């Protein structure tokens, strides 16, 4: 459950990127957040995992107030979320398998359990044969599939994806959409995706929000 | 190659500091041994109207007294009693002042002894102070000078080493910045995120300690490398190797850990 009441976001106090934001996302929903470039979509998403502090208002993620959150509470909140970035954000010094193990190890799972889970997810994203490779040895599509596997690894309640297909070709984009769809349909994970290109024929019920001049609208 | 470069960048300043510390410890040991050797080569005897205890004596003169030994009056009386009647002896017993010999916590130089004497004489209860000493001043002062110089050198090297180590840790943070931020986005603590930096630092500290141990072991078995052979005739040059190694181990790891935590704290303040 994500609930925003009258939220304001800004980087420098002079101009609000998000003004008076009110919305609510129910568990197991699939949400798209759209809007033009620079409209504040990614900023809004960053506020979900406490990377940008709220200026005003209240934002609750799984009943945890995000306003003013820091320290241990912030770490616990982030452990409940799976994050996918447009630029993948894989750790280049780690192998693909080790990258998927990151959230598991942070959540306190043993090396063996983390490794087993990582291998299951590698099979799920069809990259078992790349387990020992490093991120820069993979194509963009493959790297994003690893990022999806990493986001799913610790069985989060919410997956947040910032332009997950922005750098991908059509085929890779379709693979990533299918993985996100599967996470929502089969695992019941709430998925929030920022994109300016909502895929056609996703074959799933979703809701769409849009940001214009800092105001969040319900599109459908 | 990069791994070795990373280790060496931390290891060399730390090692310089530990070697400087070892040399300071060795010289300090020599000074201490010399002090013990000459510590009985002086004597302060005071004559007082009233009995004096160690604590009150320290308060009176403001000097660090290790112990006070009361000199028995019977010896003095025994030397002269052949010429005296019993009554006179009894009277003498009552009238004789108290004699004490004082041992200090430190070995005093001749000027310090003179200073102590003057301080004691200012006290009304003390009638007389006699100071006897053999002059060890030249060697002792030279050793003290050597000790101070080695400490100053160690101190300067330590400051530079800490600056270089802190810069290296900052560099590691810069190199690992992306990794640290990714791990933190996934809910890891700063300590967990920077664990590879911690590992580098701890490994470097351990290597620095090992190399210093070898250095100290070699020097302790070949003291003529640092000290001329003739010095062995004047002063006992021996060190308690396990005890000194423990000090070096503590210094090596505490400097590394404090520097790491300093940089971690700065990073946390900047990024939180």
Interface residues (C-beta under 8 A of the other chain):
Chain A: X49 X51 X70 X71 X74 X75 X76 X77 X78 X79 X83 X89 X90 X91 X92 X93 X102 X103 X106 X107
Chain B: X178 X179 X182 X183 X184 X185 X186 X187 X188 X189 X192 X196 X272
